[in-house]
Amino acid sequence: MTQSAPVAATTPADEARRKILLYVCTVGGVIALDQLTKSIVLKSLRPYTPIEVWGDFFRLTFIYNTGAAFGLHLGELSRWVFMGLAAVAVVVLWFMFRGTPWRDRTRLMAIASVTGGAIGNVIDRIRSSRGVIDFLDFGMGDVRWPVFNVADIAVTVGALLLAFSLWREEQKQEQELDAVDPVE
């Protein structure tokens, strides 16, 4: 019978390195994919000219979005306001990330995804006053979802995962409280 080597305990320094690696890879991956797809769109599509991919349901429609999600627009200051809000969000997300333990990988991935998506759209706002490049267009006829991009997907999926992670933590805390102080 052979004995396997004992598994070394993970140190806090190991966990910190893994967290940073996860953060850098996720944020960098989201930004890279977002910018790559936008570069392809810039080279391949004409603005405001839909190309059917899956009939009328899914089209590629290159647009410049000077506002935020769902066409939210704040006039001529939109570009600067949304860049500022994104910067604040990235800082807040960084502090959330730092305070999240390694064992909560769902929350770590969620925070990094939202951060990468926010930075991806800020890059567009910095690069051009025309706005963020959006191109994924879903709907039927005149009933269409607002056109969006890869960064928007990362922000949305990340936000949903973050909400799920926070809800799951709240449920766990409530169960622990009920175990300590059961209600009669």
Buried (B, 14 or more C-beta within 10 A) or exposed (E): EEEEEEEEEEEEEEEEEBBEEBBEEBBEBBBEBBBEBBEEBEEEBEEEEBEEEEEEEEBBBBBBBBBBBEEEBEEEEBBEBBBEEBEEBBEEBBEBBEEBEBEBBBBBBBBBBBBBBBBBBBBBBEEEEBBBBBBBBBBEEEEBEBBBBBBBBBBBBBBEBBEEBBEEBEEEEEEEEEEEEEEE
